[in-house]
Amino acid sequence: MLLDLELLNKLEEYIASGDLAFEFEHGDEDKRYLILDFLEKLMDLAELADETATELIFKKGQLEALAGIIPQK
């Protein structure tokens, strides 16, 4: 299973700390393109995660069932 919250936390810290921005500002052209490609892929993945979460939560009334509003069948 590929659910590594520790890795996501490290990535969050890397971005939030300014380290990624620092590497971009001080990197050569190849490094800057690598960072931009990485961020673009990360944004695409975040969009996919959002769509998937929405589908999972709202599929067949799962949100209501989880909240105890309607009984699951």
CHARMM-style PDB file with segment names, atoms N, HN, CA, C and O in Angstrom:
ATOM      1  N   MET     1       0.855  -1.176   0.000  1.00  0.00      PROA
ATOM      2  CA  MET     1       0.000   0.000   0.000  1.00  0.00      PROA
ATOM      3  C   MET     1       0.900   1.238   0.000  1.00  0.00      PROA
ATOM      4  O   MET     1       1.915   1.283   0.695  1.00  0.00      PROA
ATOM      5  N   LEU     2       0.523   2.204  -0.765  1.00  0.00      PROA
ATOM      6  HN  LEU     2      -0.301   2.168  -1.330  1.00  0.00      PROA
ATOM      7  CA  LEU     2       1.366   3.392  -0.941  1.00  0.00      PROA
ATOM      8  C   LEU     2       0.761   4.604  -0.231  1.00  0.00      PROA
ATOM      9  O   LEU     2       0.469   5.623  -0.857  1.00  0.00      PROA
ATOM     10  N   LEU     3       0.579   4.480   1.070  1.00  0.00      PROA
ATOM     11  HN  LEU     3       0.816   3.652   1.579  1.00  0.00      PROA
ATOM     12  CA  LEU     3       0.045   5.579   1.865  1.00  0.00      PROA
ATOM     13  C   LEU     3       1.077   5.955   2.919  1.00  0.00      PROA
ATOM     14  O   LEU     3       1.047   5.443   4.039  1.00  0.00      PROA
ATOM     15  N   ASP     4       1.985   6.846   2.560  1.00  0.00      PROA
ATOM     16  HN  ASP     4       2.010   7.261   1.651  1.00  0.00      PROA
ATOM     17  CA  ASP     4       3.091   7.216   3.433  1.00  0.00      PROA
ATOM     18  C   ASP     4       2.916   8.660   3.894  1.00  0.00      PROA
ATOM     19  O   ASP     4       3.374   9.593   3.235  1.00  0.00      PROA
ATOM     20  N   LEU     5       2.250   8.831   5.033  1.00  0.00      PROA
ATOM     21  HN  LEU     5       1.879   8.072   5.569  1.00  0.00      PROA
ATOM     22  CA  LEU     5       2.015  10.177   5.550  1.00  0.00      PROA
ATOM     23  C   LEU     5       3.305  10.869   5.967  1.00  0.00      PROA
ATOM     24  O   LEU     5       3.402  12.094   5.908  1.00  0.00      PROA
ATOM     25  N   GLU     6       4.292  10.090   6.388  1.00  0.00      PROA
ATOM     26  HN  GLU     6       4.213   9.094   6.436  1.00  0.00      PROA
ATOM     27  CA  GLU     6       5.583  10.680   6.763  1.00  0.00      PROA
ATOM     28  C   GLU     6       6.230  11.372   5.561  1.00  0.00      PROA
ATOM     29  O   GLU     6       6.787  12.462   5.689  1.00  0.00      PROA
ATOM     30  N   LEU     7       6.152  10.739   4.413  1.00  0.00      PROA
ATOM     31  HN  LEU     7       5.699   9.854   4.309  1.00  0.00      PROA
ATOM     32  CA  LEU     7       6.707  11.341   3.202  1.00  0.00      PROA
ATOM     33  C   LEU     7       5.956  12.621   2.839  1.00  0.00      PROA
ATOM     34  O   LEU     7       6.570  13.619   2.462  1.00  0.00      PROA
ATOM     35  N   LEU     8       4.630  12.590   2.953  1.00  0.00      PROA
ATOM     36  HN  LEU     8       4.131  11.780   3.259  1.00  0.00      PROA
ATOM     37  CA  LEU     8       3.847  13.791   2.662  1.00  0.00      PROA
ATOM     38  C   LEU     8       4.174  14.917   3.647  1.00  0.00      PROA
ATOM     39  O   LEU     8       4.239  16.083   3.259  1.00  0.00      PROA
ATOM     40  N   ASN     9       4.377  14.571   4.903  1.00  0.00      PROA
ATOM     41  HN  ASN     9       4.324  13.623   5.218  1.00  0.00      PROA
ATOM     42  CA  ASN     9       4.750  15.585   5.892  1.00  0.00      PROA
ATOM     43  C   ASN     9       6.113  16.195   5.580  1.00  0.00      PROA
ATOM     44  O   ASN     9       6.304  17.400   5.737  1.00  0.00      PROA
ATOM     45  N   LYS    10       7.052  15.376   5.143  1.00  0.00      PROA
ATOM     46  HN  LYS    10       6.897  14.396   5.015  1.00  0.00      PROA
ATOM     47  CA  LYS    10       8.376  15.889   4.760  1.00  0.00      PROA
ATOM     48  C   LYS    10       8.267  16.822   3.560  1.00  0.00      PROA
ATOM     49  O   LYS    10       8.918  17.865   3.513  1.00  0.00      PROA
ATOM     50  N   LEU    11       7.444  16.442   2.600  1.00  0.00      PROA
ATOM     51  HN  LEU    11       6.915  15.595   2.639  1.00  0.00      PROA
ATOM     52  CA  LEU    11       7.241  17.278   1.416  1.00  0.00      PROA
ATOM     53  C   LEU    11       6.592  18.603   1.797  1.00  0.00      PROA
ATOM     54  O   LEU    11       6.975  19.659   1.295  1.00  0.00      PROA
ATOM     55  N   GLU    12       5.613  18.538   2.681  1.00  0.00      PROA
ATOM     56  HN  GLU    12       5.301  17.680   3.089  1.00  0.00      PROA
ATOM     57  CA  GLU    12       4.964  19.761   3.153  1.00  0.00      PROA
ATOM     58  C   GLU    12       5.965  20.685   3.838  1.00  0.00      PROA
ATOM     59  O   GLU    12       5.967  21.891   3.592  1.00  0.00      PROA
ATOM     60  N   GLU    13       6.800  20.133   4.681  1.00  0.00      PROA
ATOM     61  HN  GLU    13       6.799  19.153   4.880  1.00  0.00      PROA
ATOM     62  CA  GLU    13       7.808  20.927   5.383  1.00  0.00      PROA
ATOM     63  C   GLU    13       8.819  21.514   4.394  1.00  0.00      PROA
ATOM     64  O   GLU    13       9.227  22.667   4.535  1.00  0.00      PROA
ATOM     65  N   TYR    14       9.219  20.731   3.407  1.00  0.00      PROA
ATOM     66  HN  TYR    14       8.888  19.794   3.293  1.00  0.00      PROA
ATOM     67  CA  TYR    14      10.169  21.188   2.388  1.00  0.00      PROA
ATOM     68  C   TYR    14       9.624  22.412   1.640  1.00  0.00      PROA
ATOM     69  O   TYR    14      10.358  23.358   1.357  1.00  0.00      PROA
ATOM     70  N   ILE    15       8.353  22.376   1.335  1.00  0.00      PROA
ATOM     71  HN  ILE    15       7.756  21.607   1.565  1.00  0.00      PROA
ATOM     72  CA  ILE    15       7.750  23.496   0.619  1.00  0.00      PROA
ATOM     73  C   ILE    15       7.498  24.675   1.565  1.00  0.00      PROA
ATOM     74  O   ILE    15       7.852  25.813   1.256  1.00  0.00      PROA
ATOM     75  N   ALA    16       6.879  24.389   2.732  1.00  0.00      PROA
ATOM     76  HN  ALA    16       6.592  23.464   2.983  1.00  0.00      PROA
ATOM     77  CA  ALA    16       6.513  25.446   3.682  1.00  0.00      PROA
ATOM     78  C   ALA    16       7.727  26.177   4.250  1.00  0.00      PROA
ATOM     79  O   ALA    16       7.654  27.368   4.551  1.00  0.00      PROA
ATOM     80  N   SER    17       8.834  25.466   4.394  1.00  0.00      PROA
ATOM     81  HN  SER    17       8.894  24.499   4.149  1.00  0.00      PROA
ATOM     82  CA  SER    17      10.043  26.065   4.985  1.00  0.00      PROA
ATOM     83  C   SER    17      10.726  27.064   4.054  1.00  0.00      PROA
ATOM     84  O   SER    17      11.542  27.878   4.488  1.00  0.00      PROA
ATOM     85  N   GLY    18      10.381  26.989   2.775  1.00  0.00      PROA
ATOM     86  HN  GLY    18       9.719  26.328   2.423  1.00  0.00      PROA
ATOM     87  CA  GLY    18      11.048  27.848   1.812  1.00  0.00      PROA
ATOM     88  C   GLY    18      12.246  27.185   1.147  1.00  0.00      PROA
ATOM     89  O   GLY    18      12.893  27.781   0.286  1.00  0.00      PROA
ATOM     90  N   ASP    19      12.541  25.954   1.546  1.00  0.00      PROA
ATOM     91  HN  ASP    19      12.016  25.469   2.246  1.00  0.00      PROA
ATOM     92  CA  ASP    19      13.685  25.253   0.958  1.00  0.00      PROA
ATOM     93  C   ASP    19      13.507  25.017  -0.537  1.00  0.00      PROA
ATOM     94  O   ASP    19      14.457  25.146  -1.310  1.00  0.00      PROA
ATOM     95  N   LEU    20      12.300  24.675  -0.938  1.00  0.00      PROA
ATOM     96  HN  LEU    20      11.528  24.570  -0.311  1.00  0.00      PROA
ATOM     97  CA  LEU    20      12.049  24.467  -2.362  1.00  0.00      PROA
ATOM     98  C   LEU    20      12.248  25.774  -3.131  1.00  0.00      PROA
ATOM     99  O   LEU    20      12.890  25.791  -4.181  1.00  0.00      PROA
ATOM    100  N   ALA    21      11.698  26.861  -2.605  1.00  0.00      PROA
ATOM    101  HN  ALA    21      11.176  26.848  -1.751  1.00  0.00      PROA
ATOM    102  CA  ALA    21      11.857  28.169  -3.250  1.00  0.00      PROA
ATOM    103  C   ALA    21      13.332  28.572  -3.313  1.00  0.00      PROA
ATOM    104  O   ALA    21      13.787  29.127  -4.313  1.00  0.00      PROA
ATOM    105  N   PHE    22      14.069  28.291  -2.246  1.00  0.00      PROA
ATOM    106  HN  PHE    22      13.699  27.840  -1.434  1.00  0.00      PROA
ATOM    107  CA  PHE    22      15.493  28.609  -2.219  1.00  0.00      PROA
ATOM    108  C   PHE    22      16.239  27.837  -3.305  1.00  0.00      PROA
ATOM    109  O   PHE    22      17.062  28.399  -4.027  1.00  0.00      PROA
ATOM    110  N   GLU    23      15.940  26.539  -3.411  1.00  0.00      PROA
ATOM    111  HN  GLU    23      15.271  26.082  -2.824  1.00  0.00      PROA
ATOM    112  CA  GLU    23      16.588  25.733  -4.438  1.00  0.00      PROA
ATOM    113  C   GLU    23      16.237  26.231  -5.835  1.00  0.00      PROA
ATOM    114  O   GLU    23      17.074  26.209  -6.738  1.00  0.00      PROA
ATOM    115  N   PHE    24      14.996  26.681  -6.008  1.00  0.00      PROA
ATOM    116  HN  PHE    24      14.316  26.699  -5.275  1.00  0.00      PROA
ATOM    117  CA  PHE    24      14.597  27.215  -7.310  1.00  0.00      PROA
ATOM    118  C   PHE    24      15.379  28.489  -7.624  1.00  0.00      PROA
ATOM    119  O   PHE    24      15.933  28.638  -8.713  1.00  0.00      PROA
ATOM    120  N   GLU    25      15.418  29.393  -6.668  1.00  0.00      PROA
ATOM    121  HN  GLU    25      14.968  29.273  -5.783  1.00  0.00      PROA
ATOM    122  CA  GLU    25      16.094  30.679  -6.870  1.00  0.00      PROA
ATOM    123  C   GLU    25      17.592  30.534  -7.109  1.00  0.00      PROA
ATOM    124  O   GLU    25      18.185  31.325  -7.843  1.00  0.00      PROA
ATOM    125  N   HSD    26      18.199  29.535  -6.497  1.00  0.00      PROA
ATOM    126  HN  HSD    26      17.717  28.893  -5.900  1.00  0.00      PROA
ATOM    127  CA  HSD    26      19.650  29.373  -6.591  1.00  0.00      PROA
ATOM    128  C   HSD    26      20.079  28.225  -7.495  1.00  0.00      PROA
ATOM    129  O   HSD    26      21.267  27.926  -7.613  1.00  0.00      PROA
ATOM    130  N   GLY    27      19.111  27.590  -8.126  1.00  0.00      PROA
ATOM    131  HN  GLY    27      18.145  27.832  -8.030  1.00  0.00      PROA
ATOM    132  CA  GLY    27      19.441  26.463  -8.984  1.00  0.00      PROA
ATOM    133  C   GLY    27      19.741  26.886 -10.411  1.00  0.00      PROA
ATOM    134  O   GLY    27      19.409  27.991 -10.839  1.00  0.00      PROA
ATOM    135  N   ASP    28      20.370  25.989 -11.123  1.00  0.00      PROA
ATOM    136  HN  ASP    28      20.641  25.091 -10.776  1.00  0.00      PROA
ATOM    137  CA  ASP    28      20.604  26.254 -12.545  1.00  0.00      PROA
ATOM    138  C   ASP    28      19.309  25.994 -13.316  1.00  0.00      PROA
ATOM    139  O   ASP    28      18.299  25.605 -12.730  1.00  0.00      PROA
ATOM    140  N   GLU    29      19.346  26.204 -14.594  1.00  0.00      PROA
ATOM    141  HN  GLU    29      20.167  26.520 -15.070  1.00  0.00      PROA
ATOM    142  CA  GLU    29      18.152  26.086 -15.429  1.00  0.00      PROA
ATOM    143  C   GLU    29      17.537  24.687 -15.349  1.00  0.00      PROA
ATOM    144  O   GLU    29      16.316  24.549 -15.276  1.00  0.00      PROA
ATOM    145  N   ASP    30      18.370  23.662 -15.364  1.00  0.00      PROA
ATOM    146  HN  ASP    30      19.361  23.774 -15.423  1.00  0.00      PROA
ATOM    147  CA  ASP    30      17.856  22.292 -15.274  1.00  0.00      PROA
ATOM    148  C   ASP    30      17.129  22.051 -13.953  1.00  0.00      PROA
ATOM    149  O   ASP    30      16.071  21.423 -13.927  1.00  0.00      PROA
ATOM    150  N   LYS    31      17.694  22.548 -12.868  1.00  0.00      PROA
ATOM    151  HN  LYS    31      18.553  23.059 -12.889  1.00  0.00      PROA
ATOM    152  CA  LYS    31      17.079  22.385 -11.551  1.00  0.00      PROA
ATOM    153  C   LYS    31      15.734  23.109 -11.498  1.00  0.00      PROA
ATOM    154  O   LYS    31      14.767  22.591 -10.938  1.00  0.00      PROA
ATOM    155  N   ARG    32      15.675  24.296 -12.077  1.00  0.00      PROA
ATOM    156  HN  ARG    32      16.460  24.717 -12.532  1.00  0.00      PROA
ATOM    157  CA  ARG    32      14.419  25.059 -12.083  1.00  0.00      PROA
ATOM    158  C   ARG    32      13.336  24.336 -12.876  1.00  0.00      PROA
ATOM    159  O   ARG    32      12.183  24.283 -12.447  1.00  0.00      PROA
ATOM    160  N   TYR    33      13.695  23.785 -14.017  1.00  0.00      PROA
ATOM    161  HN  TYR    33      14.632  23.828 -14.366  1.00  0.00      PROA
ATOM    162  CA  TYR    33      12.715  23.031 -14.804  1.00  0.00      PROA
ATOM    163  C   TYR    33      12.262  21.781 -14.043  1.00  0.00      PROA
ATOM    164  O   TYR    33      11.085  21.423 -14.077  1.00  0.00      PROA
ATOM    165  N   LEU    34      13.187  21.128 -13.364  1.00  0.00      PROA
ATOM    166  HN  LEU    34      14.144  21.418 -13.336  1.00  0.00      PROA
ATOM    167  CA  LEU    34      12.845  19.953 -12.575  1.00  0.00      PROA
ATOM    168  C   LEU    34      11.848  20.320 -11.473  1.00  0.00      PROA
ATOM    169  O   LEU    34      10.867  19.607 -11.259  1.00  0.00      PROA
ATOM    170  N   ILE    35      12.094  21.410 -10.789  1.00  0.00      PROA
ATOM    171  HN  ILE    35      12.890  21.989 -10.963  1.00  0.00      PROA
ATOM    172  CA  ILE    35      11.195  21.863  -9.726  1.00  0.00      PROA
ATOM    173  C   ILE    35       9.828  22.220 -10.295  1.00  0.00      PROA
ATOM    174  O   ILE    35       8.804  21.841  -9.727  1.00  0.00      PROA
ATOM    175  N   LEU    36       9.799  22.943 -11.409  1.00  0.00      PROA
ATOM    176  HN  LEU    36      10.631  23.251 -11.871  1.00  0.00      PROA
ATOM    177  CA  LEU    36       8.514  23.306 -12.014  1.00  0.00      PROA
ATOM    178  C   LEU    36       7.749  22.072 -12.484  1.00  0.00      PROA
ATOM    179  O   LEU    36       6.531  22.002 -12.320  1.00  0.00      PROA
ATOM    180  N   ASP    37       8.440  21.112 -13.058  1.00  0.00      PROA
ATOM    181  HN  ASP    37       9.430  21.170 -13.191  1.00  0.00      PROA
ATOM    182  CA  ASP    37       7.793  19.862 -13.477  1.00  0.00      PROA
ATOM    183  C   ASP    37       7.244  19.116 -12.264  1.00  0.00      PROA
ATOM    184  O   ASP    37       6.133  18.587 -12.301  1.00  0.00      PROA
ATOM    185  N   PHE    38       8.027  19.078 -11.194  1.00  0.00      PROA
ATOM    186  HN  PHE    38       8.930  19.508 -11.164  1.00  0.00      PROA
ATOM    187  CA  PHE    38       7.607  18.429  -9.966  1.00  0.00      PROA
ATOM    188  C   PHE    38       6.340  19.078  -9.410  1.00  0.00      PROA
ATOM    189  O   PHE    38       5.391  18.383  -9.048  1.00  0.00      PROA
ATOM    190  N   LEU    39       6.329  20.403  -9.343  1.00  0.00      PROA
ATOM    191  HN  LEU    39       7.100  20.967  -9.637  1.00  0.00      PROA
ATOM    192  CA  LEU    39       5.167  21.118  -8.809  1.00  0.00      PROA
ATOM    193  C   LEU    39       3.937  20.925  -9.690  1.00  0.00      PROA
ATOM    194  O   LEU    39       2.824  20.788  -9.183  1.00  0.00      PROA
ATOM    195  N   GLU    40       4.134  20.915 -10.994  1.00  0.00      PROA
ATOM    196  HN  GLU    40       5.038  21.026 -11.405  1.00  0.00      PROA
ATOM    197  CA  GLU    40       3.008  20.693 -11.903  1.00  0.00      PROA
ATOM    198  C   GLU    40       2.417  19.299 -11.672  1.00  0.00      PROA
ATOM    199  O   GLU    40       1.197  19.143 -11.616  1.00  0.00      PROA
ATOM    200  N   LYS    41       3.274  18.293 -11.539  1.00  0.00      PROA
ATOM    201  HN  LYS    41       4.265  18.419 -11.585  1.00  0.00      PROA
ATOM    202  CA  LYS    41       2.811  16.933 -11.284  1.00  0.00      PROA
ATOM    203  C   LYS    41       2.110  16.853  -9.932  1.00  0.00      PROA
ATOM    204  O   LYS    41       1.091  16.174  -9.803  1.00  0.00      PROA
ATOM    205  N   LEU    42       2.644  17.535  -8.933  1.00  0.00      PROA
ATOM    206  HN  LEU    42       3.472  18.086  -9.038  1.00  0.00      PROA
ATOM    207  CA  LEU    42       2.042  17.553  -7.606  1.00  0.00      PROA
ATOM    208  C   LEU    42       0.647  18.185  -7.649  1.00  0.00      PROA
ATOM    209  O   LEU    42      -0.275  17.683  -7.006  1.00  0.00      PROA
ATOM    210  N   MET    43       0.486  19.261  -8.386  1.00  0.00      PROA
ATOM    211  HN  MET    43       1.236  19.669  -8.908  1.00  0.00      PROA
ATOM    212  CA  MET    43      -0.823  19.900  -8.515  1.00  0.00      PROA
ATOM    213  C   MET    43      -1.815  19.001  -9.253  1.00  0.00      PROA
ATOM    214  O   MET    43      -2.990  18.942  -8.890  1.00  0.00      PROA
ATOM    215  N   ASP    44      -1.345  18.303 -10.285  1.00  0.00      PROA
ATOM    216  HN  ASP    44      -0.390  18.351 -10.580  1.00  0.00      PROA
ATOM    217  CA  ASP    44      -2.208  17.355 -10.989  1.00  0.00      PROA
ATOM    218  C   ASP    44      -2.646  16.233 -10.048  1.00  0.00      PROA
ATOM    219  O   ASP    44      -3.806  15.819 -10.059  1.00  0.00      PROA
ATOM    220  N   LEU    45      -1.718  15.751  -9.242  1.00  0.00      PROA
ATOM    221  HN  LEU    45      -0.776  16.087  -9.232  1.00  0.00      PROA
ATOM    222  CA  LEU    45      -2.021  14.689  -8.296  1.00  0.00      PROA
ATOM    223  C   LEU    45      -2.999  15.170  -7.229  1.00  0.00      PROA
ATOM    224  O   LEU    45      -3.899  14.428  -6.836  1.00  0.00      PROA
ATOM    225  N   ALA    46      -2.833  16.406  -6.758  1.00  0.00      PROA
ATOM    226  HN  ALA    46      -2.102  17.009  -7.078  1.00  0.00      PROA
ATOM    227  CA  ALA    46      -3.745  16.965  -5.769  1.00  0.00      PROA
ATOM    228  C   ALA    46      -5.162  17.071  -6.340  1.00  0.00      PROA
ATOM    229  O   ALA    46      -6.136  16.802  -5.637  1.00  0.00      PROA
ATOM    230  N   GLU    47      -5.274  17.454  -7.586  1.00  0.00      PROA
ATOM    231  HN  GLU    47      -4.483  17.673  -8.157  1.00  0.00      PROA
ATOM    232  CA  GLU    47      -6.582  17.531  -8.235  1.00  0.00      PROA
ATOM    233  C   GLU    47      -7.220  16.145  -8.329  1.00  0.00      PROA
ATOM    234  O   GLU    47      -8.414  15.990  -8.070  1.00  0.00      PROA
ATOM    235  N   LEU    48      -6.436  15.154  -8.695  1.00  0.00      PROA
ATOM    236  HN  LEU    48      -5.467  15.281  -8.906  1.00  0.00      PROA
ATOM    237  CA  LEU    48      -6.927  13.783  -8.774  1.00  0.00      PROA
ATOM    238  C   LEU    48      -7.350  13.286  -7.384  1.00  0.00      PROA
ATOM    239  O   LEU    48      -8.377  12.620  -7.250  1.00  0.00      PROA
ATOM    240  N   ALA    49      -6.568  13.604  -6.364  1.00  0.00      PROA
ATOM    241  HN  ALA    49      -5.734  14.145  -6.473  1.00  0.00      PROA
ATOM    242  CA  ALA    49      -6.907  13.205  -4.996  1.00  0.00      PROA
ATOM    243  C   ALA    49      -8.217  13.843  -4.558  1.00  0.00      PROA
ATOM    244  O   ALA    49      -9.044  13.190  -3.920  1.00  0.00      PROA
ATOM    245  N   ASP    50      -8.411  15.107  -4.894  1.00  0.00      PROA
ATOM    246  HN  ASP    50      -7.740  15.637  -5.412  1.00  0.00      PROA
ATOM    247  CA  ASP    50      -9.647  15.803  -4.545  1.00  0.00      PROA
ATOM    248  C   ASP    50     -10.844  15.158  -5.238  1.00  0.00      PROA
ATOM    249  O   ASP    50     -11.879  14.924  -4.613  1.00  0.00      PROA
ATOM    250  N   GLU    51     -10.700  14.874  -6.518  1.00  0.00      PROA
ATOM    251  HN  GLU    51      -9.860  15.064  -7.026  1.00  0.00      PROA
ATOM    252  CA  GLU    51     -11.783  14.232  -7.263  1.00  0.00      PROA
ATOM    253  C   GLU    51     -12.097  12.852  -6.682  1.00  0.00      PROA
ATOM    254  O   GLU    51     -13.263  12.484  -6.540  1.00  0.00      PROA
ATOM    255  N   THR    52     -11.060  12.098  -6.350  1.00  0.00      PROA
ATOM    256  HN  THR    52     -10.113  12.398  -6.465  1.00  0.00      PROA
ATOM    257  CA  THR    52     -11.243  10.761  -5.802  1.00  0.00      PROA
ATOM    258  C   THR    52     -11.909  10.813  -4.432  1.00  0.00      PROA
ATOM    259  O   THR    52     -12.821  10.034  -4.154  1.00  0.00      PROA
ATOM    260  N   ALA    53     -11.462  11.718  -3.582  1.00  0.00      PROA
ATOM    261  HN  ALA    53     -10.721  12.351  -3.807  1.00  0.00      PROA
ATOM    262  CA  ALA    53     -12.066  11.859  -2.255  1.00  0.00      PROA
ATOM    263  C   ALA    53     -13.538  12.224  -2.368  1.00  0.00      PROA
ATOM    264  O   ALA    53     -14.379  11.667  -1.661  1.00  0.00      PROA
ATOM    265  N   THR    54     -13.845  13.150  -3.248  1.00  0.00      PROA
ATOM    266  HN  THR    54     -13.162  13.602  -3.823  1.00  0.00      PROA
ATOM    267  CA  THR    54     -15.237  13.549  -3.443  1.00  0.00      PROA
ATOM    268  C   THR    54     -16.075  12.370  -3.912  1.00  0.00      PROA
ATOM    269  O   THR    54     -17.181  12.155  -3.417  1.00  0.00      PROA
ATOM    270  N   GLU    55     -15.558  11.617  -4.853  1.00  0.00      PROA
ATOM    271  HN  GLU    55     -14.660  11.792  -5.255  1.00  0.00      PROA
ATOM    272  CA  GLU    55     -16.273  10.447  -5.360  1.00  0.00      PROA
ATOM    273  C   GLU    55     -16.480   9.410  -4.258  1.00  0.00      PROA
ATOM    274  O   GLU    55     -17.572   8.860  -4.121  1.00  0.00      PROA
ATOM    275  N   LEU    56     -15.448   9.145  -3.482  1.00  0.00      PROA
ATOM    276  HN  LEU    56     -14.560   9.591  -3.593  1.00  0.00      PROA
ATOM    277  CA  LEU    56     -15.550   8.154  -2.412  1.00  0.00      PROA
ATOM    278  C   LEU    56     -16.538   8.577  -1.333  1.00  0.00      PROA
ATOM    279  O   LEU    56     -17.313   7.758  -0.841  1.00  0.00      PROA
ATOM    280  N   ILE    57     -16.509   9.841  -0.970  1.00  0.00      PROA
ATOM    281  HN  ILE    57     -15.879  10.507  -1.370  1.00  0.00      PROA
ATOM    282  CA  ILE    57     -17.364  10.335   0.106  1.00  0.00      PROA
ATOM    283  C   ILE    57     -18.830  10.388  -0.313  1.00  0.00      PROA
ATOM    284  O   ILE    57     -19.711  10.002   0.455  1.00  0.00      PROA
ATOM    285  N   PHE    58     -19.090  10.860  -1.517  1.00  0.00      PROA
ATOM    286  HN  PHE    58     -18.375  11.174  -2.141  1.00  0.00      PROA
ATOM    287  CA  PHE    58     -20.467  11.081  -1.926  1.00  0.00      PROA
ATOM    288  C   PHE    58     -21.085   9.910  -2.678  1.00  0.00      PROA
ATOM    289  O   PHE    58     -22.277   9.934  -2.983  1.00  0.00      PROA
ATOM    290  N   LYS    59     -20.307   8.905  -2.976  1.00  0.00      PROA
ATOM    291  HN  LYS    59     -19.339   8.885  -2.728  1.00  0.00      PROA
ATOM    292  CA  LYS    59     -20.809   7.757  -3.711  1.00  0.00      PROA
ATOM    293  C   LYS    59     -21.889   7.038  -2.898  1.00  0.00      PROA
ATOM    294  O   LYS    59     -21.643   6.587  -1.779  1.00  0.00      PROA
ATOM    295  N   LYS    60     -23.061   6.942  -3.466  1.00  0.00      PROA
ATOM    296  HN  LYS    60     -23.261   7.309  -4.374  1.00  0.00      PROA
ATOM    297  CA  LYS    60     -24.189   6.216  -2.867  1.00  0.00      PROA
ATOM    298  C   LYS    60     -24.500   6.675  -1.456  1.00  0.00      PROA
ATOM    299  O   LYS    60     -24.847   5.860  -0.602  1.00  0.00      PROA
ATOM    300  N   GLY    61     -24.381   7.964  -1.199  1.00  0.00      PROA
ATOM    301  HN  GLY    61     -24.099   8.627  -1.893  1.00  0.00      PROA
ATOM    302  CA  GLY    61     -24.774   8.498   0.100  1.00  0.00      PROA
ATOM    303  C   GLY    61     -23.846   8.144   1.247  1.00  0.00      PROA
ATOM    304  O   GLY    61     -24.273   8.142   2.401  1.00  0.00      PROA
ATOM    305  N   GLN    62     -22.611   7.849   0.964  1.00  0.00      PROA
ATOM    306  HN  GLN    62     -22.264   7.851   0.026  1.00  0.00      PROA
ATOM    307  CA  GLN    62     -21.673   7.448   2.009  1.00  0.00      PROA
ATOM    308  C   GLN    62     -21.479   8.533   3.062  1.00  0.00      PROA
ATOM    309  O   GLN    62     -21.299   8.221   4.239  1.00  0.00      PROA
ATOM    310  N   LEU    63     -21.511   9.797   2.663  1.00  0.00      PROA
ATOM    311  HN  LEU    63     -21.657  10.051   1.706  1.00  0.00      PROA
ATOM    312  CA  LEU    63     -21.316  10.871   3.630  1.00  0.00      PROA
ATOM    313  C   LEU    63     -22.432  10.859   4.665  1.00  0.00      PROA
ATOM    314  O   LEU    63     -22.177  10.959   5.865  1.00  0.00      PROA
ATOM    315  N   GLU    64     -23.662  10.737   4.198  1.00  0.00      PROA
ATOM    316  HN  GLU    64     -23.869  10.656   3.223  1.00  0.00      PROA
ATOM    317  CA  GLU    64     -24.791  10.698   5.116  1.00  0.00      PROA
ATOM    318  C   GLU    64     -24.729   9.476   6.018  1.00  0.00      PROA
ATOM    319  O   GLU    64     -25.006   9.560   7.215  1.00  0.00      PROA
ATOM    320  N   ALA    65     -24.361   8.335   5.433  1.00  0.00      PROA
ATOM    321  HN  ALA    65     -24.136   8.267   4.462  1.00  0.00      PROA
ATOM    322  CA  ALA    65     -24.270   7.104   6.211  1.00  0.00      PROA
ATOM    323  C   ALA    65     -23.189   7.231   7.286  1.00  0.00      PROA
ATOM    324  O   ALA    65     -23.372   6.786   8.420  1.00  0.00      PROA
ATOM    325  N   LEU    66     -22.070   7.838   6.918  1.00  0.00      PROA
ATOM    326  HN  LEU    66     -21.922   8.199   5.997  1.00  0.00      PROA
ATOM    327  CA  LEU    66     -20.993   8.015   7.884  1.00  0.00      PROA
ATOM    328  C   LEU    66     -21.411   8.958   9.016  1.00  0.00      PROA
ATOM    329  O   LEU    66     -21.001   8.794  10.165  1.00  0.00      PROA
ATOM    330  N   ALA    67     -22.226   9.936   8.667  1.00  0.00      PROA
ATOM    331  HN  ALA    67     -22.558  10.069   7.734  1.00  0.00      PROA
ATOM    332  CA  ALA    67     -22.673  10.905   9.654  1.00  0.00      PROA
ATOM    333  C   ALA    67     -23.846  10.365  10.471  1.00  0.00      PROA
ATOM    334  O   ALA    67     -24.269  10.999  11.437  1.00  0.00      PROA
ATOM    335  N   GLY    68     -24.369   9.210  10.096  1.00  0.00      PROA
ATOM    336  HN  GLY    68     -24.026   8.694   9.311  1.00  0.00      PROA
ATOM    337  CA  GLY    68     -25.481   8.621  10.831  1.00  0.00      PROA
ATOM    338  C   GLY    68     -26.825   9.210  10.493  1.00  0.00      PROA
ATOM    339  O   GLY    68     -27.794   9.008  11.225  1.00  0.00      PROA
ATOM    340  N   ILE    69     -26.902   9.947   9.380  1.00  0.00      PROA
ATOM    341  HN  ILE    69     -26.115  10.111   8.785  1.00  0.00      PROA
ATOM    342  CA  ILE    69     -28.165  10.579   8.994  1.00  0.00      PROA
ATOM    343  C   ILE    69     -29.128   9.560   8.409  1.00  0.00      PROA
ATOM    344  O   ILE    69     -30.317   9.582   8.725  1.00  0.00      PROA
ATOM    345  N   ILE    70     -28.635   8.679   7.571  1.00  0.00      PROA
ATOM    346  HN  ILE    70     -27.669   8.662   7.314  1.00  0.00      PROA
ATOM    347  CA  ILE    70     -29.490   7.644   7.007  1.00  0.00      PROA
ATOM    348  C   ILE    70     -28.823   6.292   7.211  1.00  0.00      PROA
ATOM    349  O   ILE    70     -27.597   6.197   7.162  1.00  0.00      PROA
ATOM    350  N   PRO    71     -29.585   5.279   7.432  1.00  0.00      PROA
ATOM    351  CA  PRO    71     -28.967   3.967   7.605  1.00  0.00      PROA
ATOM    352  C   PRO    71     -28.460   3.422   6.272  1.00  0.00      PROA
ATOM    353  O   PRO    71     -29.068   3.641   5.224  1.00  0.00      PROA
ATOM    354  N   GLN    72     -27.330   2.705   6.333  1.00  0.00      PROA
ATOM    355  HN  GLN    72     -26.837   2.527   7.185  1.00  0.00      PROA
ATOM    356  CA  GLN    72     -26.807   2.067   5.130  1.00  0.00      PROA
ATOM    357  C   GLN    72     -27.626   0.850   4.823  1.00  0.00      PROA
ATOM    358  O   GLN    72     -28.095   0.156   5.725  1.00  0.00      PROA
ATOM    359  N   LYS    73     -27.803   0.581   3.516  1.00  0.00      PROA
ATOM    360  HN  LYS    73     -27.422   1.144   2.783  1.00  0.00      PROA
ATOM    361  CA  LYS    73     -28.566  -0.585   3.087  1.00  0.00      PROA
ATOM    362  C   LYS    73     -27.660  -1.701   2.728  1.00  0.00      PROA
ATOM    363  OT1 LYS    73     -28.125  -2.773   2.341  1.00  0.00      PROA
TER     364      LYS     73
END
